[in-house]
């Protein structure tokens, strides 16, 4: 029972880490797009 809970927590942790990495990548892309838009507008 206890080890099962630990495995579940580990899985959730990995999922969160994946989500954070994905969010960072999207944020970086968004910043690049905003930079590009503001540089072409001038």
ZIFENJO-V509874 format. One record per residue. RES is the residue in three letters. PHI is phi as a letter, one per 20 degrees, with the letter a starting at -180 (999 if undefined). Layout:
# ZIFENJO-V509874
[[RES:PHI] [RES:PHI]]
This chain:
# ZIFENJO-V509874
[[UNK:999] [UNK:f] [UNK:f] [UNK:f] [UNK:f] [UNK:f] [UNK:f] [UNK:f] [UNK:f] [UNK:f] [UNK:f] [UNK:f] [UNK:f] [UNK:f] [UNK:f] [UNK:f] [UNK:f] [UNK:f] [UNK:f] [UNK:f] [UNK:f] [UNK:f] [UNK:f] [UNK:f] [UNK:f] [UNK:f] [UNK:f] [UNK:f] [UNK:f] [UNK:f] [UNK:f] [UNK:f] [UNK:f] [UNK:f] [UNK:g] [UNK:f] [UNK:f] [UNK:f] [UNK:f] [UNK:e] [UNK:f] [UNK:f]]
